């Protein structure tokens, strides 16, 4: 319970309760004062109207007429509880329905209040309150015209009691509502905290339950769940990478160690030792290539190379890579074509972008026994689009996404050199540059596509306007 009262949710609810209480009390006080003031004004208006009537009669009929009128109104049973008293200058009663000048208390100039004893059945007496206006008549006589305000006082008391009960009820509902809202808020927070505890203890499959209301807690839960999904994917990917590294590097390391042991066991021969060292260096180079590829992927995924971003012309970079691989294509009898449609500037890391283009072209040449490989770079719809299409065997549609994972190699490619990291690096670099990478069917063959956002302020030239394909180079 102490923890409950120390929560920010309770403090916030308490603050709103105080504001709610002040607002309700202010509203009820205004209602009471307005109602009581209206009743008071109505009573005073009635007395003033009665005084004006008596003054008119006095002016027309004189003092005798006024006394007669007061006698008449005093003896008549009236439902308005009016009070009349006319006295001489010594306050001796002349006419009226009360026997003596009352003990008055000034309310404001001309107006007084006084206790009024009313006889009930038998010998009973009730004390009421009267409100009256005192008027001086010619000759020093005094005229008191008032009203018994018992009903008005009782009505005000009832209103005051009703307002008091309303205030208590409102405060009670405010407290209950505040505690309920606090508890509901804490329940949602505790749900998040409980899920976090389970995740801390190693259960990465736990997710924050959503109510479907779309409120702030649901939005927070959805964002946290997306973050947890990404963390779980990274953890699973890390485990897979560790397993794949252990699996893929165990064979070359075992082969390297076995070769060295065999070399030591055999008869000493300089030429044989030299050959063993050359093979060992080749294996070590292969291992270094694998580790360098993993390092490049890690740098791309971490975003640590963003500071190296400059304006890079993808068309120029792709042409340089195509020139580099042209001898390889010629050697395999593959027609290598390069197409560009003018400059394609992007903001990025020149080294990583060049390595991405090299990986795509290397894969295309590696898995195309014969035929053509086409490298195309163009700008369209605010994006730079790189396409490397080949006429090889292609990749099954259900495996085109899997080949982007680390160390994934299809069965048909096991006999070719490689480590299964090329496409992983391509996708990592694309994501680093806020782009995307995927594979499509080239019918026949495979088409690798990479899209990147153009550099800010770049105008996109429509294909075929002021730019023509260049650099088509068939193999010799």
MOVENCOR-V647416 format. One record per residue. RES is the residue in three letters. OMEGA is omega as a letter, one per 40 degrees, with the letter a starting at -180 (none if undefined). BURIAL is b if it has 9 or more other ideal C-beta (glycine too) atoms within 8 Angstrom, else e. D_LAST is the distance of its C-alpha to the last C-alpha in whole Angstrom. Layout:
BEGIN
res=<RES/RES>
omega=<OMEGA/OMEGA>
burial=<BURIAL/BURIAL>
d_last=<D_LAST/D_LAST>
END
This chain:
BEGIN
res=<UNK/UNK/UNK/UNK/UNK/UNK/UNK/UNK/UNK/UNK/UNK/UNK/UNK/UNK/UNK/UNK/UNK/UNK/UNK/UNK/UNK/UNK/UNK/UNK/UNK/UNK/UNK/UNK/UNK/UNK/UNK/UNK/UNK/UNK/UNK/UNK/UNK/UNK/UNK/UNK/UNK/UNK/UNK/UNK/UNK/UNK/UNK/UNK/UNK/UNK/UNK/UNK/UNK/UNK/UNK/UNK/UNK/UNK/UNK/UNK/UNK/UNK/UNK/UNK/UNK/UNK/UNK/UNK/UNK/UNK/UNK/UNK/UNK/UNK/UNK/UNK/UNK/UNK/UNK/UNK/UNK/UNK/UNK/UNK/UNK/UNK/UNK/UNK/UNK/UNK/UNK/UNK/UNK/UNK/UNK/UNK/UNK/UNK/UNK/UNK/UNK/UNK/UNK/UNK/UNK/UNK/UNK/UNK/UNK/UNK/UNK/UNK/UNK/UNK/UNK/UNK/UNK/UNK/UNK/UNK/UNK/UNK/UNK/UNK/UNK/UNK/UNK/UNK/UNK/UNK/UNK/UNK/UNK/UNK/UNK/UNK/UNK/UNK/UNK/UNK/UNK/UNK/UNK/UNK/UNK/UNK/UNK/UNK/UNK/UNK/UNK/UNK/UNK/UNK/UNK/UNK/UNK/UNK/UNK/UNK/UNK/UNK/UNK/UNK/UNK/UNK/UNK/UNK/UNK/UNK/UNK/UNK/UNK/UNK/UNK/UNK/UNK/UNK/UNK/UNK/UNK/UNK/UNK/UNK/UNK/UNK/UNK/UNK/UNK/UNK/UNK/UNK/UNK/UNK/UNK/UNK/UNK/UNK/UNK/UNK/UNK/UNK/UNK/UNK/UNK/UNK/UNK/UNK/UNK/UNK/UNK/UNK/UNK/UNK/UNK/UNK/UNK/UNK/UNK/UNK/UNK/UNK/UNK/UNK/UNK/UNK/UNK/UNK/UNK/UNK/UNK/UNK/UNK/UNK/UNK/UNK/UNK/UNK/UNK/UNK/UNK/UNK/UNK/UNK/UNK/UNK/UNK/UNK/UNK/UNK/UNK/UNK/UNK/UNK/UNK/UNK/UNK/UNK/UNK/UNK/UNK/UNK/UNK/UNK/UNK/UNK/UNK/UNK/UNK/UNK/UNK/UNK/UNK/UNK/UNK/UNK/UNK/UNK/UNK/UNK/UNK/UNK/UNK/UNK/UNK/UNK/UNK/UNK/UNK/UNK/UNK/UNK/UNK/UNK/UNK/UNK/UNK/UNK/UNK/UNK/UNK/UNK/UNK/UNK/UNK/UNK/UNK/UNK/UNK/UNK/UNK/UNK/UNK/UNK/UNK/UNK/UNK/UNK/UNK/UNK/UNK/UNK/UNK/UNK/UNK/UNK/UNK/UNK/UNK/UNK/UNK/UNK/UNK/UNK/UNK/UNK/UNK/UNK/UNK/UNK/UNK/UNK/UNK/UNK/UNK/UNK/UNK/UNK/UNK/UNK/UNK/UNK/UNK/UNK/UNK/UNK/UNK/UNK/UNK/UNK/UNK/UNK/UNK/UNK/UNK/UNK/UNK/UNK/UNK/UNK/UNK/UNK/UNK/UNK/UNK/UNK/UNK/UNK/UNK/UNK/UNK/UNK/UNK/UNK/UNK/UNK/UNK/UNK/UNK/UNK/UNK/UNK/UNK/UNK/UNK/UNK/UNK/UNK/UNK/UNK/UNK/UNK/UNK/UNK/UNK/UNK/UNK/UNK/UNK/UNK/UNK/UNK/UNK/UNK/UNK/UNK/UNK/UNK/UNK/UNK/UNK/UNK/UNK/UNK/UNK/UNK/UNK/UNK/UNK/UNK/UNK/UNK/UNK/UNK/UNK/UNK/UNK/UNK/UNK/UNK/UNK/UNK/UNK/UNK/UNK/UNK/UNK/UNK/UNK/UNK/UNK/UNK/UNK/UNK/UNK/UNK/UNK/UNK/UNK/UNK/UNK/UNK/UNK/UNK/UNK/UNK/UNK/UNK/UNK/UNK/UNK/UNK/UNK/UNK/UNK/UNK>
omega=<i/i/a/a/i/a/i/i/i/i/i/i/i/i/i/i/i/i/i/a/i/a/a/a/i/i/i/i/i/i/a/a/i/a/i/i/i/i/i/a/i/i/a/i/i/i/a/i/i/i/i/i/i/i/i/i/i/a/a/a/i/a/i/i/i/i/i/a/i/i/a/a/i/a/a/i/a/a/a/i/i/a/i/i/i/a/i/a/i/i/i/a/i/i/i/a/i/a/a/i/a/i/a/i/a/i/i/a/i/a/i/i/a/i/a/i/a/i/i/i/a/a/a/i/i/i/i/i/i/i/a/i/a/a/i/i/a/a/i/i/a/i/i/i/a/a/i/a/i/a/i/i/i/i/i/i/i/i/i/i/i/i/i/i/i/i/i/i/i/i/i/i/i/i/a/i/i/i/i/i/i/a/i/i/i/i/i/i/i/i/i/a/i/i/i/i/i/i/i/a/i/a/a/i/a/i/i/i/i/a/a/a/a/a/a/i/i/i/i/i/i/i/i/i/i/i/i/i/i/i/i/i/i/i/i/i/i/i/i/i/i/i/a/i/i/a/a/a/a/a/i/i/i/i/i/a/a/i/i/i/i/a/i/a/a/a/a/i/a/a/i/i/a/i/i/i/i/i/i/i/i/i/i/i/i/i/i/i/i/a/i/i/i/i/i/i/a/i/a/a/a/a/a/a/a/a/a/a/i/i/a/i/a/a/i/i/a/i/a/i/i/i/a/a/a/i/i/i/i/a/a/i/a/i/a/a/i/a/i/a/a/a/i/a/i/i/a/i/a/a/a/i/i/i/i/i/i/i/i/a/i/i/a/a/a/a/i/a/i/i/a/i/a/i/a/i/i/i/a/i/i/a/i/a/i/i/i/a/i/i/a/a/i/a/i/a/a/i/a/i/a/a/i/i/a/i/i/i/a/a/a/a/a/a/a/i/i/a/i/a/a/a/i/i/i/a/i/i/i/i/i/a/i/i/a/i/i/a/i/i/a/i/e/i/a/i/i/a/i/i/i/i/i/i/a/i/a/i/a/i/i/a/i/i/i/i/a/i/a/i/i/a/i/i/a/none>
burial=<e/e/e/b/e/e/b/e/b/b/e/b/b/b/e/b/b/e/e/b/b/e/e/b/b/e/e/b/b/e/b/b/e/e/b/b/e/e/b/b/e/e/b/b/e/b/b/b/e/b/b/e/e/b/b/e/b/b/e/e/b/e/b/e/b/b/b/b/b/b/b/e/b/b/e/e/e/e/e/e/b/b/b/b/b/b/b/e/e/e/e/e/b/b/b/b/e/b/e/e/b/b/e/b/e/e/e/e/e/e/b/b/b/b/b/b/e/b/e/e/e/e/e/e/e/e/e/b/b/b/b/b/b/b/b/e/b/e/e/e/b/b/b/b/b/b/b/b/b/b/e/b/b/e/b/b/e/e/b/b/e/e/b/e/e/b/b/e/e/b/b/e/e/b/b/e/e/b/b/e/b/b/e/e/b/b/e/b/b/e/b/b/e/e/b/e/e/b/b/e/e/e/e/b/e/e/e/b/e/e/e/e/e/e/e/e/b/b/b/b/b/b/e/b/b/e/e/b/e/e/b/b/e/e/b/e/b/e/e/b/b/e/e/b/b/e/b/b/b/e/e/b/b/e/b/b/e/e/b/b/e/e/b/e/e/e/e/e/e/e/e/b/b/e/e/b/e/e/b/b/e/e/b/b/e/b/b/e/b/b/e/e/b/b/e/b/b/e/b/b/b/e/e/e/b/e/e/e/e/e/e/b/b/b/b/e/b/b/b/b/b/b/e/e/b/b/e/e/b/b/e/b/e/b/b/b/b/b/b/b/b/b/e/b/b/b/b/b/b/b/e/b/b/b/b/b/b/b/b/b/b/b/b/b/b/b/b/b/e/e/b/b/b/b/b/b/b/b/b/b/e/e/b/b/b/b/b/b/b/b/b/b/e/b/b/e/e/e/b/b/e/e/b/b/b/b/b/b/e/b/e/e/b/e/e/e/e/e/b/b/b/b/b/b/b/b/b/b/b/b/b/b/b/e/b/e/b/e/b/e/e/b/e/e/b/b/b/b/b/b/b/b/b/b/b/e/e/e/e/b/b/e/e/e/e/e/b/e/e/e/b/e/b/e/b/e>
d_last=<85/85/82/82/84/82/79/77/77/81/81/80/82/85/84/83/87/89/87/88/91/92/91/93/96/96/95/98/100/100/101/104/105/104/106/109/109/109/112/114/113/114/118/118/118/120/123/122/123/126/127/127/129/131/131/132/135/136/136/138/140/141/141/144/141/138/140/141/137/137/139/138/134/135/137/135/132/129/125/124/126/127/130/133/135/137/140/142/141/143/140/143/141/142/140/137/136/136/139/138/136/133/132/129/126/124/120/120/123/125/123/124/124/127/128/129/131/131/134/133/135/138/138/134/133/129/128/125/124/125/123/125/126/129/131/134/136/139/142/140/139/136/134/131/129/126/125/124/121/121/118/116/116/116/113/111/112/110/107/107/107/104/102/103/102/99/98/98/96/93/93/93/91/89/89/88/85/84/84/82/80/79/79/77/74/75/74/71/70/71/69/66/68/68/65/64/66/64/61/62/63/60/60/57/57/60/60/62/64/64/67/65/67/64/66/65/66/63/61/61/61/58/56/57/56/53/53/54/51/49/50/50/47/46/49/47/44/45/46/43/41/44/44/40/40/42/41/37/38/41/38/36/39/41/38/39/42/42/40/42/45/44/43/47/48/46/47/47/43/42/38/39/40/37/35/37/36/33/33/35/33/30/33/34/31/30/34/33/30/32/35/33/32/36/37/34/35/39/39/37/40/42/41/42/39/40/42/38/37/36/34/31/28/26/23/23/23/20/18/19/18/15/14/15/13/10/9/11/9/6/9/10/7/9/8/10/12/15/18/21/24/26/28/29/31/33/35/34/33/30/29/30/28/25/26/26/23/21/23/22/18/19/21/18/15/18/20/17/16/13/13/12/14/16/18/20/23/26/30/32/36/37/34/30/28/25/23/20/20/18/18/19/23/24/28/31/33/36/34/32/35/35/32/33/36/35/34/34/31/31/31/28/26/29/27/24/25/26/30/30/31/28/29/32/31/29/33/35/33/33/37/37/36/38/35/34/31/31/29/28/27/24/25/23/22/23/23/25/27/29/31/33/36/35/37/40/41/37/37/35/33/33/29/28/31/30/27/23/20/18/15/12/9/6/4/0>
END
